[in-house]
Amino acid sequence: MDKRNFLRRPATVQRGAAALVVTMLLLFGSSIIVFYLNRGLIFEQKTSANQLRSTIAFETAEAGIEWAIGMLNTDSKITTDCDFGATTTSTFRNKYVLRAGNAAASAPTNTFPGCKLNGAGLTCSCPDVAGVGAEAVADLSAVVPAVLPSFTVAFANTADPTSVRVTATGCTAQAGACKPATTTVATTAASDAWAQVSVVLKLRPLLRAAPSAALTCGMSCNVGGSYHIANTEVASNGYLVNAGTTITRDPGTTYQTIPGQPLQNAMIAADASLNALASADLTCSASSMFRTYFGVTLAEYAASPQVRTITCPANCTSAITAALDEGWKSFYFPSGFSYQGNGTIGAPGAGNGVNLVSAGEININGAATVYGLVFSNRVVLNDLGSGNSTINGAVIACADQTSNGNGTIAYDSNALGGQNWRPGPLVRVPGSWRDFTP
């Protein structure tokens, strides 16, 4: 045997062991790197998913605020499904903010209307206000599929009686109720992410400055027939008639002002400021006098979500009646209107009066009763000499006013609104916005 070949064999075996050790070390190191990278990827996926859920919840809550503002600024009556229905009895604002004509101090804090979003629209629920010690939450259990983003809104009073705080709670896809925490039910039920957005809304009244007289005319006031003009409110100084030029009184007219007030002091003729406004805008279309009381132009008033525009033929009685049944209280008639009948427009009490506005002529005949403000270029009352119309509130004519037959114009600040809660839109108060996320 060759001695040299015998001695080489052990050295050849030792080289394979070293290569195996190096390979295992490299594999182990690569595995650690892969595991670390995979852990980072999983973390990023979870972070992205959580961010997506948080964003959905926040945007859903913001949508809830916009929905609440829109519903509060709509005068149509609503059903428990938040649909508009003339056969129901209450608007969204009356149901959740006014509460029988009161201001925001009476806003219920235990009732949560809301909606589910399905990509094609909203399915909403406006439950009736719960009694003391109970809660009422939007019933969205019938929505298919049930697992969809949703929101509810809640209302709270503020120190300002013309403001209300609205808080919207938005939830990601979940089947349970999406609502803020209370003492009765835990917050946001089965949602995996939620957010809240809160904002203070303040009334911007349509009628910024109420007239101080029962009858105001840019030009002449011609009170004829057996009309009765009354103003017994001390805050308005008992003013009866305020005219830019002349006041004509028939022998059959009667007047009633505050005790101790001489009649001549309650009748203001040749008012230079009124005459200047009327002379600069003879057709009322430039909004000179209108802006003095409403603070906006006729076009801006007509564009308000609180105002129903009606263009009707000679007799608008049926159109007005239908709009009143739907819940509308403020109206604009581009070409004037005539009301003939014995119906009632508006209702007694603060916030229940109407605004009847036109740049044309308003003609009221019959035994109609109006609660609120009548504003037009020319106002004609019972020119047919029949009927006994009554206006509780005030009448403003850009130019002239004429009355005949029997009737009454009685100054009523409540019918003018408190032109307070009901008539104007609710708008966001700058700086009042807040958001809450877990």
Secondary structure, 3 states (H helix, E strand, C coil): CCHHHHHHHHHHHHHHHHHHHHHHHHHHHHHHHHHHHHHHHHHHHHHHHHHHHHHHHHHHHHHHHHHHHHHHCCCCEECCCCCECCCCCCEHHHHHHHCCCCCHHHCCCCEECEEEECCCCEEEECCCCCCCCCCEECCCCCCCCCCEEEEEEEEEECCCCCEEEEEEEEEEEECCCCCCCCCCCCCCCCCCCEEEEEEEEEECCCCCCCCCCCEEECCCEEECCEEEEECCCHHHCCCCEEECCCEEECCCCEEECCCCCCHHHHEECCCHHHHHHHHHCCCCCCCHHHHHHHCCCHHHHHHCCCEEECCCCCCCHHHHHHHHHHCCCEEEECCCEEEECCCEECCCCCCCCEEEEECCEEEEECCCEEEEEEEECEEEECCCCCCEEEEEEEEEECCCEEECCEEEEEECCCCCCCCCCCCCCEEECCCCCEEECC
